[in-house]
Amino acid sequence: MKYILINRIKVQNANAISGFTWGFPAITHFLGFTHNLSLKMLKSHFGNNIKLKGCAVVSHECQVHTYGSPYNIQFTQSRNPPYMHGLGKDKKAETAPVIEEGKMNMTVSLLIGCDGNIGNQKERFLEWLEKQCKLQRLAGGTILAIESLDIIDDSHEGLQQIKFRCLPGFMLMDRSDALAQRHGVLTAENDKAEMLNAWLDFAALKQKARPKSDLIGKHLNGVVKNEPENAALVRLLTEWGKHLETPYDETRIPQEINQYFADLLNDQKNEKLLSQWHDYCNPTEKINADWEYISKPAKGYLVPIMVGYKAITREYKKCEIQNTRDNETAVYFVEAVHSVGEWKSVHRLQEPDDLSNCLWDYHHEEKWYLCRQPKINEQEQNEDTFTTEVAEEFFEEDFN
């Protein structure tokens, strides 16, 4: 397989909202862009020589049209057109309504898999492809410029070319396996935990209060400094450091530290220290605390993403629904399906097979219409990771 690299596409006013997430277009936009190119290709004389297969997305730069503080972000809105002229002498000019939208500017690269051979028509094909790309919209936005287009082989040399041209950039990867693993952890702790709880652990920025512990840390560092050869004290300080790295839970304080402060002499010198230790082990709403961010359940630059749709109604015939796109295709009413993705730097691609694992493609299963990537390791990512076992948790009812 070969790859078509459409490098650094500058897009203006792309759609920044996908499902109930925002900040980057949904992967369905990019697959739709690729699908439209393939339809145009079928109608051209290149259609018999080359077939498009899947699409990988590399983000170089993005700027969402927002304003406000970090805790009160709002999308910049405008009237389109700014005003409306009156249609007659008896009618006054009207102000155009504000249609709420979330827009962004971005620079992305698309890596599209392709099969076939165009022989000595490469330059002609790339010129045709660039023209067709600029005539289309990408995620609802206008394509202003494309830096370069090329067809690259699936080889180590081709991989190095792609990495060189796409850096600095981050490639969007499917991490639905992390979502499934997190759901498994939550259900082990609480059998009533839902998939939404697991997803929010990746989507939300969470904080938790930790009672003040500055005197405790200062004391433990002091005793180790005075007795650096005391292995028990060094181990005690190490356990305290590990404890601080985890979200606060008064029931999970290491037993060794509990025992140390229980045996500590309660005199005037240690009065404030032991008072803070008591508050640390028995927190109330009145004590002082530090707020700490809770890390996401898995490592990596993880983000919530929309990966497709699920039908929430029965299939309607073409004649039952008005104002559809065509009069031939059956219709479903759908809702967005959400999962977890990871932005991975392009330099982390090590083998040519990694390129094919980055390609998103359509996957259809009964009432599910999803965008998925090939599985890198079947032991880590089961083939059915994000089918009914995972996604069904988002929908309590399955309409027939």
RODO-2510 file (C-alpha; in nm, 4 decimals, decimal comma):
residues 400
     n   res          X          Y          Z
     1     m     0,0000     0,0000     0,0000
     2     k     0,1076     0,3577    -0,0688
     3     y     0,0130     0,6827     0,0998
     4     i    -0,1009     1,0183    -0,0311
     5     l     0,0345     1,2923     0,1943
     6     i    -0,1605     1,6172     0,1732
     7     n     0,0746     1,8269     0,3803
     8     r    -0,0231     2,1301     0,5881
     9     i    -0,3730     2,2192     0,4784
    10     k    -0,4645     2,5639     0,6080
    11     v    -0,8358     2,5750     0,6915
    12     q    -1,0406     2,8765     0,7948
    13     n    -1,3649     2,8644     0,9968
    14     a    -1,3776     2,4875     1,0420
    15     n    -1,6379     2,3373     1,2740
    16     a    -1,4917     2,3118     1,6255
    17     i    -1,7864     2,1294     1,7854
    18     s    -1,8369     1,7543     1,7615
    19     g    -2,1125     1,5906     1,9645
    20     f    -2,0833     1,7454     2,3090
    21     t    -1,7083     1,7967     2,2817
    22     w    -1,5327     2,0931     2,1269
    23     g    -1,1839     2,2047     2,0291
    24     f    -1,1237     1,9981     1,7144
    25     p    -1,3426     1,8613     1,4329
    26     a    -1,4759     1,5073     1,4623
    27     i    -1,2917     1,2345     1,2739
    28     t    -1,6051     1,1884     1,0608
    29     h    -1,5268     1,5225     0,8926
    30     f    -1,1913     1,3979     0,7661
    31     l    -1,3254     1,0621     0,6520
    32     g    -1,6066     1,2451     0,4749
    33     f    -1,3485     1,4623     0,2998
    34     t    -1,1612     1,1487     0,1885
    35     h    -1,4823     0,9757     0,0791
    36     n    -1,5813     1,2734    -0,1346
    37     l    -1,2391     1,2662    -0,3010
    38     s    -1,2829     0,8973    -0,3786
    39     l    -1,6233     0,9647    -0,5384
    40     k    -1,4717     1,2327    -0,7606
    41     m    -1,1891     0,9974    -0,8464
    42     l    -1,4324     0,7297    -0,9646
    43     k    -1,5749     0,9771    -1,2133
    44     s    -1,2304     1,0725    -1,3428
    45     h    -0,9924     0,8707    -1,5575
    46     f    -0,7822     0,7989    -1,2440
    47     g    -1,0612     0,5953    -1,0855
    48     n    -0,9561     0,2679    -1,2483
    49     n    -0,5949     0,2991    -1,1344
    50     i    -0,6051     0,4012    -0,7697
    51     k    -0,8388     0,3433    -0,4720
    52     l    -0,8395     0,5400    -0,1469
    53     k    -0,8391     0,3557     0,1871
    54     g    -0,8753     0,5332     0,5186
    55     c    -0,7292     0,8565     0,6481
    56     a    -0,4902     0,9602     0,9276
    57     v    -0,5046     1,3109     1,0768
    58     v    -0,2020     1,5136     1,1880
    59     s    -0,2613     1,8440     1,3662
    60     h     0,0036     2,1159     1,3403
    61     e    -0,1788     2,4241     1,4624
    62     c    -0,5305     2,5169     1,5715
    63     q    -0,6980     2,8299     1,7025
    64     v    -1,0555     2,8121     1,8303
    65     h    -1,2590     3,1319     1,7984
    66     t    -1,3346     3,1892     2,1676
    67     y    -1,3021     3,4577     2,4305
    68     g    -1,3336     3,4818     2,8061
    69     s    -1,1542     3,3434     3,1094
    70     p    -1,0361     2,9803     3,1281
    71     y    -1,3423     2,8957     3,3400
    72     n    -1,5943     3,0888     3,1293
    73     i    -1,5037     3,0309     2,7651
    74     q    -1,7525     3,1433     2,5015
    75     f    -1,7512     3,1067     2,1247
    76     t    -1,7182     3,4219     1,9166
    77     q    -2,0456     3,4755     1,7302
    78     s    -2,1374     3,6875     1,4285
    79     r    -2,4371     3,7747     1,2157
    80     n    -2,4261     3,6280     0,8669
    81     p    -2,5000     3,8412     0,6714
    82     p    -2,4445     4,1443     0,9009
    83     y    -2,7825     4,2887     0,8034
    84     m    -3,0725     4,2226     0,5655
    85     h    -3,2228     4,4687     0,3183
    86     g    -3,5978     4,5270     0,3071
    87     l    -3,7756     4,3350     0,0331
    88     g    -4,0191     4,6130    -0,0537
    89     k    -4,1423     4,9606     0,0267
    90     d    -4,3805     4,8303     0,2916
    91     k    -4,1185     4,6117     0,4595
    92     k    -3,8454     4,7413     0,6878
    93     a    -3,4912     4,6112     0,6906
    94     e    -3,4446     4,3341     0,9454
    95     t    -3,1450     4,2378     1,1533
    96     a    -3,0090     3,8950     1,0704
    97     p    -3,0261     3,6437     1,3576
    98     v    -2,7165     3,5123     1,5318
    99     i    -2,6769     3,1426     1,4552
   100     e    -2,4670     2,9959     1,7342
   101     e    -2,1591     2,8222     1,5943
   102     g    -1,8189     2,7085     1,7127
   103     k    -1,5488     2,7846     1,4574
   104     m    -1,1719     2,7483     1,4421
   105     n    -0,8717     2,7933     1,2158
   106     m    -0,6361     2,5000     1,1830
   107     t    -0,3431     2,3575     0,9924
   108     v    -0,3583     1,9799     0,9448
   109     s    -0,2012     1,7128     0,7291
   110     l    -0,3926     1,4155     0,5923
   111     l    -0,2304     1,0802     0,5233
   112     i    -0,4591     0,8799     0,2951
   113     g    -0,3970     0,5137     0,2200
   114     c    -0,4233     0,4103    -0,1446
   115     d    -0,3916     0,0991    -0,3576
   116     g    -0,3036     0,0891    -0,7242
   117     n    -0,0523     0,2356    -0,9624
   118     i    -0,0865     0,5444    -1,1797
   119     g     0,2356     0,4828    -1,3716
   120     n     0,3887     0,7942    -1,5245
   121     q     0,0843     1,0116    -1,4466
   122     k     0,1952     1,0997    -1,0949
   123     e     0,2444     1,4730    -1,1527
   124     r    -0,0787     1,5013    -1,3456
   125     f    -0,2657     1,3136    -1,0740
   126     l    -0,1267     1,5321    -0,7952
   127     e    -0,2230     1,8486    -0,9832
   128     w    -0,5765     1,7144    -1,0285
   129     l    -0,5931     1,6102    -0,6625
   130     e    -0,4779     1,9501    -0,5339
   131     k    -0,7416     2,1236    -0,7434
   132     q    -1,0167     1,8937    -0,6144
   133     c    -0,9057     1,9421    -0,2518
   134     k    -0,9230     2,3195    -0,2815
   135     l    -1,2706     2,2975    -0,4317
   136     q    -1,3959     2,1054    -0,1275
   137     r    -1,4581     2,2114     0,2284
   138     l    -1,2835     2,0425     0,5183
   139     a    -1,4865     2,0173     0,8400
   140     g    -1,7097     2,2922     0,7026
   141     g    -1,4144     2,5285     0,6663
   142     t    -1,2536     2,6896     0,3630
   143     i    -0,9204     2,5515     0,2428
   144     l    -0,6868     2,8489     0,1935
   145     a    -0,3653     2,6732     0,0962
   146     i    -0,1915     2,3374     0,0711
   147     e     0,1846     2,3273     0,1156
   148     s     0,2518     2,0107    -0,0844
   149     l     0,1138     1,6773    -0,2059
   150     d     0,3062     1,3579    -0,2658
   151     i     0,2658     0,9808    -0,3014
   152     i     0,4955     0,7930    -0,0650
   153     d     0,5807     0,4226    -0,0509
   154     d     0,5141     0,1980     0,2464
   155     s     0,8804     0,1550     0,3422
   156     h     1,1313     0,2740     0,5997
   157     e     1,2405     0,5493     0,3631
   158     g     0,8777     0,6500     0,3122
   159     l     0,8200     0,6554     0,6880
   160     q     1,1168     0,8877     0,7349
   161     q     0,9837     1,1198     0,4637
   162     i     0,6431     1,1383     0,6317
   163     k     0,7958     1,2047     0,9732
   164     f     1,0250     1,4739     0,8347
   165     r     0,7423     1,6566     0,6551
   166     c     0,4812     1,6252     0,9321
   167     l     0,6977     1,7330     1,2260
   168     p     0,6130     1,9119     1,4428
   169     g     0,2705     1,7506     1,4504
   170     f     0,0458     1,5213     1,6512
   171     m    -0,1460     1,2275     1,5059
   172     l    -0,4897     1,1360     1,6412
   173     m    -0,5053     0,7760     1,7659
   174     d    -0,7948     0,5616     1,8882
   175     r    -0,7738     0,4823     2,2611
   176     s    -1,1098     0,3179     2,3174
   177     d    -0,9137     0,0391     2,4876
   178     a    -0,8253     0,2797     2,7697
   179     l    -1,1939     0,3662     2,8072
   180     a    -1,2883    -0,0018     2,8323
   181     q    -1,0140    -0,0670     3,0891
   182     r    -1,1235     0,2280     3,3005
   183     h    -1,4827     0,1068     3,2934
   184     g    -1,3647    -0,2339     3,4112
   185     v    -1,1838    -0,0739     3,7068
   186     l    -1,4907     0,1285     3,8048
   187     t    -1,7287    -0,1667     3,7835
   188     a    -1,4926    -0,3712     4,0017
   189     e    -1,5260    -0,1011     4,2678
   190     n    -1,8960    -0,0305     4,2091
   191     d    -2,1154    -0,2583     3,9986
   192     k    -2,3490     0,0361     3,9275
   193     a    -2,0760     0,2419     3,7575
   194     e    -2,1671     0,3434     3,4013
   195     m    -1,9567     0,3930     3,0934
   196     l    -2,0279     0,7658     3,1165
   197     n    -1,8454     0,7765     3,4505
   198     a    -1,5388     0,6235     3,2869
   199     w    -1,5571     0,8642     2,9927
   200     l    -1,5839     1,1671     3,2215
   201     d    -1,2629     1,0600     3,3945
   202     f    -1,0923     1,1341     3,0609
   203     a    -1,3038     1,4334     2,9571
   204     a    -1,3309     1,6337     3,2801
   205     l    -1,0629     1,8262     3,4658
   206     k    -1,1008     1,7027     3,8209
   207     q    -0,9544     1,8321     4,1449
   208     k    -0,9508     1,6932     4,4955
   209     a    -0,8707     1,8621     4,8252
   210     r    -0,5724     1,7445     5,0287
   211     p    -0,5421     1,8723     5,3868
   212     k    -0,2404     2,0908     5,4518
   213     s     0,0684     1,8774     5,5067
   214     d     0,3612     2,1195     5,4853
   215     l     0,4698     2,0600     5,8461
   216     i     0,4531     1,6828     5,7983
   217     g     0,6758     1,6907     5,4912
   218     k     0,9184     1,9354     5,6551
   219     h     0,9456     1,7125     5,9630
   220     l     1,0132     1,3931     5,7667
   221     n     1,2754     1,5639     5,5496
   222     g     1,4399     1,7026     5,8634
   223     v     1,4713     1,3702     6,0447
   224     v     1,6140     1,2025     5,7320
   225     k     1,8634     1,4891     5,6914
   226     n     1,9769     1,4414     6,0498
   227     e     2,0016     1,0619     6,0171
   228     p     2,0688     0,9867     5,6472
   229     e     2,1953     0,6372     5,7292
   230     n     1,8734     0,5339     5,9034
   231     a     1,7098     0,3030     5,6466
   232     a     1,3755     0,3030     5,8283
   233     l     1,3459     0,6828     5,8138
   234     v     1,4526     0,6917     5,4466
   235     r     1,1896     0,4296     5,3663
   236     l     0,9345     0,6347     5,5614
   237     l     1,0098     0,9474     5,3552
   238     t     0,9886     0,7442     5,0331
   239     e     0,6464     0,6087     5,1308
   240     w     0,5283     0,9618     5,2089
   241     g     0,6422     1,0806     4,8648
   242     k     0,4528     0,7981     4,6932
   243     h     0,1459     0,8793     4,9013
   244     l     0,1523     1,2425     4,7841
   245     e     0,1604     1,1302     4,4201
   246     t    -0,1794     0,9600     4,4516
   247     p    -0,5190     1,1324     4,4997
   248     y    -0,5868     1,1955     4,8666
   249     d    -0,7704     0,9253     5,0587
   250     e    -0,7534     0,9251     5,4376
   251     t    -0,8149     0,5498     5,4433
   252     r    -0,5034     0,4753     5,2343
   253     i    -0,2330     0,6430     5,4408
   254     p     0,0618     0,3979     5,4676
   255     q     0,0577     0,2064     5,7939
   256     e     0,4251     0,2789     5,8620
   257     i     0,3579     0,6548     5,8626
   258     n     0,0534     0,6125     6,0864
   259     q     0,2601     0,4139     6,3332
   260     y     0,5445     0,6682     6,3265
   261     f     0,3223     0,9606     6,4248
   262     a     0,1343     0,7482     6,6792
   263     d     0,4673     0,6831     6,8562
   264     l     0,5900     1,0440     6,8259
   265     l     0,6292     1,2240     7,1581
   266     n     0,3368     1,4588     7,2187
   267     d     0,5161     1,7608     7,3676
   268     q     0,5162     2,1342     7,3064
   269     k     0,7749     2,1001     7,0299
   270     n     0,5556     1,8623     6,8277
   271     e     0,2203     2,0201     6,9156
   272     k     0,1574     2,1931     6,5810
   273     l     0,2957     1,8966     6,3859
   274     l     0,0685     1,6450     6,5579
   275     s    -0,2277     1,8823     6,5241
   276     q    -0,1727     1,8965     6,1486
   277     w    -0,1333     1,5190     6,1372
   278     h    -0,4642     1,4766     6,3196
   279     d    -0,6387     1,7102     6,0707
   280     y    -0,4728     1,5251     5,7819
   281     c    -0,6092     1,1907     5,8990
   282     n    -0,9490     1,3292     6,0034
   283     p    -1,0399     1,6016     5,7500
   284     t    -1,3340     1,8364     5,8058
   285     e    -1,4773     2,1296     5,6104
   286     k    -1,3083     2,3796     5,8446
   287     i    -0,9440     2,2789     5,7971
   288     n    -0,7137     2,4342     5,5372
   289     a    -0,6463     2,2312     5,2226
   290     d    -0,4587     2,2352     4,8919
   291     w    -0,6430     2,1544     4,5699
   292     e    -0,4696     1,9050     4,3435
   293     y    -0,5510     1,7960     3,9890
   294     i    -0,6431     1,4304     3,9497
   295     s    -0,4455     1,2647     3,6718
   296     k    -0,6268     1,0894     3,3890
   297     p    -0,6625     0,7110     3,4193
   298     a    -0,4010     0,6378     3,1503
   299     k    -0,0808     0,7998     3,0287
   300     g    -0,0632     1,0105     2,7147
   301     y    -0,2190     1,3233     2,5678
   302     l    -0,5723     1,1821     2,6023
   303     v    -0,8802     1,3724     2,4840
   304     p    -1,2538     1,2984     2,4478
   305     i    -1,3575     1,2570     2,0841
   306     m    -1,6632     1,1746     1,8782
   307     v    -1,6217     0,8578     1,6714
   308     g    -1,9521     0,8073     1,4918
   309     y    -2,3232     0,7583     1,5341
   310     k    -2,5785     0,5138     1,6702
   311     a    -2,9336     0,4763     1,5440
   312     i    -3,1945     0,5540     1,8104
   313     t    -3,5007     0,4809     1,5973
   314     r    -3,6167     0,2148     1,3565
   315     e    -3,5291     0,2395     0,9881
   316     y    -3,7580     0,4731     0,7942
   317     k    -3,8263     0,4252     0,4264
   318     k    -3,7340     0,6967     0,1811
   319     c    -4,0968     0,8086     0,1444
   320     e    -4,1609     0,8474     0,5198
   321     i    -3,9229     1,1390     0,5904
   322     q    -3,9274     1,4757     0,4194
   323     n    -3,6317     1,6977     0,3252
   324     t    -3,3737     1,4192     0,3208
   325     r    -3,0590     1,4284     0,1095
   326     d    -3,1988     1,1956    -0,1574
   327     n    -3,5084     0,9896    -0,2352
   328     e    -3,3357     0,6512    -0,2406
   329     t    -3,1542     0,5997     0,0892
   330     a    -3,3318     0,4754     0,4025
   331     v    -3,3174     0,7033     0,7071
   332     y    -3,2325     0,6602     1,0757
   333     f    -3,2371     0,9201     1,3507
   334     v    -2,9041     0,8986     1,5318
   335     e    -2,7046     1,0269     1,8264
   336     a    -2,3323     1,0896     1,8490
   337     v    -2,1054     0,8180     1,9922
   338     h    -1,8087     0,9333     2,2004
   339     s    -1,4827     0,7661     2,2919
   340     v    -1,1262     0,8555     2,3888
   341     g    -0,8415     0,9520     2,1573
   342     e    -0,4734     1,0283     2,2000
   343     w    -0,2610     1,2909     2,0307
   344     k     0,0675     1,1139     1,9605
   345     s     0,3709     1,2907     1,8203
   346     v     0,4630     1,1797     1,4681
   347     h     0,8207     1,1071     1,5742
   348     r     0,6918     0,8088     1,7770
   349     l     0,6159     0,6167     1,4570
   350     q     0,8899     0,3550     1,4375
   351     e     0,7886     0,0980     1,1744
   352     p     0,6069     0,1199     0,8375
   353     d     0,3223    -0,0875     0,9851
   354     d     0,2606     0,1957     1,2315
   355     l     0,1378     0,4071     0,9407
   356     s    -0,1388     0,1657     0,8488
   357     n    -0,2413     0,1452     1,2159
   358     c    -0,2952     0,5236     1,2145
   359     l    -0,5546     0,5154     0,9358
   360     w    -0,9147     0,5715     1,0420
   361     d    -1,1871     0,3953     0,8444
   362     y    -1,5601     0,3300     0,8613
   363     h    -1,6985     0,0358     1,0544
   364     h    -2,0659    -0,0555     1,0298
   365     e    -2,2362    -0,2984     1,2664
   366     e    -2,6154    -0,3146     1,2796
   367     k    -2,7184     0,0262     1,4228
   368     w    -2,3611     0,1403     1,4855
   369     y    -2,1708     0,3572     1,2372
   370     l    -1,8225     0,4122     1,3776
   371     c    -1,4802     0,5365     1,2768
   372     r    -1,2075     0,2990     1,3894
   373     q    -0,8400     0,2179     1,3457
   374     p    -0,6769    -0,1231     1,2960
   375     k    -0,5811    -0,2862     1,6232
   376     i    -0,2098    -0,2758     1,6993
   377     n    -0,2105    -0,5589     1,9482
   378     e    -0,5044    -0,7964     1,9878
   379     q    -0,4060    -0,8692     2,3480
   380     e    -0,4151    -0,5015     2,4381
   381     q    -0,7067    -0,4019     2,2143
   382     n    -0,9641    -0,6695     2,1528
   383     e    -1,1400    -0,6508     1,8158
   384     d    -1,4727    -0,5759     1,9843
   385     t    -1,3389    -0,3165     2,2260
   386     f    -1,5715    -0,0437     2,1066
   387     t    -1,8779    -0,2233     1,9861
   388     t    -2,1771    -0,3183     2,1965
   389     e    -1,9609    -0,4032     2,5010
   390     v    -1,8425    -0,0435     2,5337
   391     a    -2,0654     0,1909     2,3387
   392     e    -2,3970     0,0374     2,4459
   393     e    -2,3346     0,1802     2,7919
   394     f    -2,3998     0,5298     2,6563
   395     f    -2,7537     0,4408     2,5533
   396     e    -2,9949     0,3012     2,8099
   397     e    -3,2621     0,2211     2,5536
   398     d    -3,2350     0,0464     2,2226
   399     f    -3,5266     0,1558     2,0074
   400     n    -3,6745    -0,0977     1,7693
***
